[in-house]
Amino acid sequence: MTNFEYEVLSPAGLETFDEIKFSGGFENLEGRTVGFLWDYVFRGDEIFEIIQQDFRERFPGVNFVDFSVFGDVHGPEERKVIAELPDKLRANKVDAVIVGVGA
């Protein structure tokens, strides 16, 4: 009988960071700008509309930057979209982001 040896790779990949630091968020979104990021899958456009309506009622003066400004974060141009994201967030003065809405 022959013994075989296999090299195995973890599907989880390697960790690329040591620690994530959270900003703590905002007590209130009034006067803030919220951006939407989406992978153009599963009704995100409809859900974002509902979120905007709710936020407008709860936080007067809240502003929004549509997902179309940033591009498809999971499409054929994903690497380019993600690479350009920090500059686009700054250019649009985005304070907070809602990322994707999925099943």
ABEGO torsion letter per residue (X at the ends): XBBBBBBBBBAAEBBABABBBBAGEBABABGBBBBBBBAGBGGAAAAAAAAAAAAAAABBGBBBBBAAAAEBAABAAAAAAAAAAAAAAAAAGBABBBBEBBX
